[in-house]
Amino acid sequence: MKDGVIAVVAGKEIKQEEFDLFVENLPQDRKAYLQYPGFKERLLDQYLALYTFSADAVEQGLDKTEEFARILENTRRDILAQLAMREAVKNVKVTEEEAKEYYEANPNKFKKEETVQAKHILVEDEDKCTDILNSIVSGEISFEEAAKQHSTCHPDSRGETLENSGMVRWSKSLMRQHSQQNQARL
């Protein structure tokens, strides 16, 4: 193609510099994938698909709807707010001393919330659960060893915990409620 044109979608020439700007504005977590082979090509496919859908939406007259106008206005407001915030902090310089003073004057803003770590042993039935629990409580076996020997689910073997597996995110109150229910069963 000519003059940096990488594709033509619905009669519109898409230039390399447009795609590069799209890539530059990706969220930081997605930019990390740029190092993987094939990611940039898949990203280009997605970018071109956006143009295809956009052209289809214009053809359907969706750009003339009230919904489009409302979304466009909200997006415009958000972008303008981001630009204004960036402009407001552009020349702000915070010294190490100022940061330390603020930190010391506002300790509550820097407290980490209490977290809970959970381990589990998944078994087929309550009788097996009771036997394993009795073995752990009596000191015959450690929790970790019981999990290795008896659990039908071995997250630790993959370095996975409930916290990082994405399986569970409980609030403190829900965790307490769950804990109380389980203690009542025992």
C-alpha positions as MATLAB code, in Angstrom:
seq = 'MKDGVIAVVAGKEIKQEEFDLFVENLPQDRKAYLQYPGFKERLLDQYLALYTFSADAVEQGLDKTEEFARILENTRRDILAQLAMREAVKNVKVTEEEAKEYYEANPNKFKKEETVQAKHILVEDEDKCTDILNSIVSGEISFEEAAKQHSTCHPDSRGETLENSGMVRWSKSLMRQHSQQNQARL';
ca = [
       0.000    0.000    0.000;
       1.054    3.636   -0.330;
       1.827    6.473    2.080;
       1.731    4.340    5.210;
      -1.725    2.933    4.418;
      -2.033   -0.491    6.018;
      -5.618   -1.290    5.023;
      -8.737    0.082    3.402;
     -11.984   -0.543    5.290;
     -15.335    0.579    3.897;
     -13.510    2.913    1.524;
     -11.450    4.550    4.306;
      -7.679    4.308    4.231;
      -6.250    3.234    7.575;
      -2.714    4.507    8.110;
       0.048    2.962   10.185;
       0.272    6.106   12.333;
      -3.426    5.748   13.313;
      -2.844    2.158   14.393;
       0.353    3.141   16.249;
      -1.619    5.783   18.171;
      -4.252    3.156   19.006;
      -1.505    0.863   20.354;
       0.097    3.733   22.280;
      -3.211    4.462   24.018;
      -3.833    0.876   25.097;
      -4.261    0.334   28.836;
      -0.941   -0.548   30.468;
      -2.030   -4.113   31.271;
      -2.734   -4.810   27.571;
       0.546   -3.245   26.428;
       2.384   -6.003   28.267;
       1.082   -8.480   25.673;
       2.846   -6.641   22.837;
       5.951   -8.705   23.540;
       4.159  -11.914   22.512;
       4.370  -13.059   18.909;
       1.175  -12.522   16.988;
      -0.432  -10.166   19.505;
       0.089   -7.042   17.427;
      -1.401   -8.797   14.385;
      -4.494   -9.835   16.382;
      -4.728   -6.287   17.699;
      -4.643   -4.949   14.131;
      -7.455   -7.362   13.197;
      -9.507   -6.013   16.126;
      -8.726   -2.430   15.139;
      -9.860   -3.037   11.567;
     -12.986   -4.796   12.845;
     -13.812   -1.620   14.800;
     -13.753    0.329   11.548;
     -15.937   -2.285    9.862;
     -18.545   -2.168   12.623;
     -18.369    1.624   12.727;
     -19.038    1.867    8.995;
     -21.940   -0.557    9.379;
     -23.377    1.533   12.241;
     -23.237    4.695   10.108;
     -24.918    2.833    7.262;
     -27.715    1.836    9.655;
     -28.049    5.446   10.833;
     -27.056    4.631   14.402;
     -24.963    7.807   14.513;
     -28.216    9.802   14.270;
     -29.894    8.233   17.318;
     -30.477    9.816   20.714;
     -28.564    6.979   22.341;
     -25.485    7.755   20.230;
     -25.739   11.478   21.058;
     -26.003   10.678   24.790;
     -23.015    8.297   24.741;
     -20.995   10.745   22.649;
     -21.684   13.571   25.092;
     -20.676   11.412   28.072;
     -17.488   10.364   26.298;
     -16.746   13.980   25.366;
     -17.171   15.023   29.025;
     -14.867   12.231   30.220;
     -12.153   13.068   27.702;
     -12.322   16.774   28.498;
     -12.099   16.017   32.226;
      -9.035   13.818   31.644;
      -7.374   16.541   29.577;
      -8.164   19.166   32.238;
      -6.767   16.958   35.013;
      -3.625   16.252   33.021;
      -3.209   20.004   32.404;
      -3.783   20.787   36.089;
      -1.052   18.439   37.324;
       1.363   18.883   34.441;
       3.619   21.321   36.307;
       3.107   20.007   39.833;
       6.331   18.946   41.494;
       6.179   17.113   44.816;
       9.381   16.880   46.802;
      10.358   13.840   48.818;
       9.919   15.899   51.972;
       6.373   17.007   51.002;
       5.416   13.419   50.233;
       6.778   12.249   53.591;
       4.929   15.021   55.454;
       1.664   14.122   53.734;
       2.172   10.429   54.466;
       2.837   11.069   58.132;
      -0.108   13.486   58.445;
      -2.536   11.020   56.790;
      -1.690    7.517   58.027;
      -5.277    6.266   57.619;
      -5.145    6.850   53.865;
      -2.258    4.400   53.580;
      -3.532    1.535   55.727;
      -3.994   -1.766   54.014;
      -7.317   -3.402   54.593;
      -7.404   -6.600   56.521;
      -7.140   -9.641   54.286;
      -8.064  -13.251   54.794;
      -6.267  -16.254   53.421;
      -8.219  -19.456   53.036;
      -7.153  -23.021   52.434;
      -9.483  -25.845   51.687;
      -9.639  -29.580   51.253;
     -12.266  -30.688   48.782;
     -13.632  -34.207   49.363;
     -16.510  -36.281   48.063;
     -18.591  -36.623   51.231;
     -19.062  -35.438   54.799;
     -17.835  -38.682   56.391;
     -14.445  -38.390   54.705;
     -14.372  -34.715   55.723;
     -14.988  -35.645   59.361;
     -12.258  -38.315   59.295;
      -9.734  -35.867   57.821;
     -10.726  -33.136   60.283;
     -10.280  -35.529   63.235;
      -6.834  -36.523   61.932;
      -5.786  -32.892   61.665;
      -7.188  -31.905   65.070;
      -5.541  -34.904   66.780;
      -2.187  -33.979   65.241;
      -1.851  -37.185   63.198;
      -1.400  -35.157   60.034;
      -0.883  -31.527   59.108;
      -3.483  -29.636   57.139;
      -1.080  -29.296   54.206;
      -0.318  -33.018   54.124;
      -4.016  -33.878   54.416;
      -4.736  -31.575   51.480;
      -2.059  -33.273   49.374;
      -3.292  -36.758   50.223;
      -7.060  -36.327   50.204;
      -8.216  -33.250   48.332;
      -9.796  -33.750   44.929;
      -8.728  -30.179   44.149;
      -5.057  -29.309   44.381;
      -4.663  -25.572   43.801;
      -1.356  -25.434   45.674;
       0.252  -27.804   43.165;
      -0.109  -25.043   40.575;
       0.995  -22.299   42.953;
      -2.601  -21.204   43.126;
      -4.437  -20.044   46.211;
      -8.028  -18.988   46.594;
      -6.773  -15.402   46.650;
      -5.043  -15.476   43.260;
      -7.145  -18.092   41.480;
      -9.956  -15.658   40.806;
     -12.344  -18.216   42.317;
     -13.237  -16.316   45.467;
     -13.302  -12.687   46.607;
     -15.227  -12.445   49.846;
     -15.916   -9.423   51.949;
     -15.042   -9.642   55.631;
     -18.672   -9.970   56.673;
     -19.362  -12.729   54.157;
     -16.224  -14.570   55.280;
     -17.323  -14.312   58.937;
     -20.811  -15.546   58.037;
     -19.354  -18.487   56.100;
     -16.989  -19.279   58.974;
     -19.850  -19.210   61.528;
     -21.981  -21.518   59.371;
     -19.121  -24.014   59.043;
     -18.386  -23.930   62.784;
     -22.068  -24.613   63.472;
     -21.847  -27.745   61.277;
     -18.830  -29.078   63.144;
];
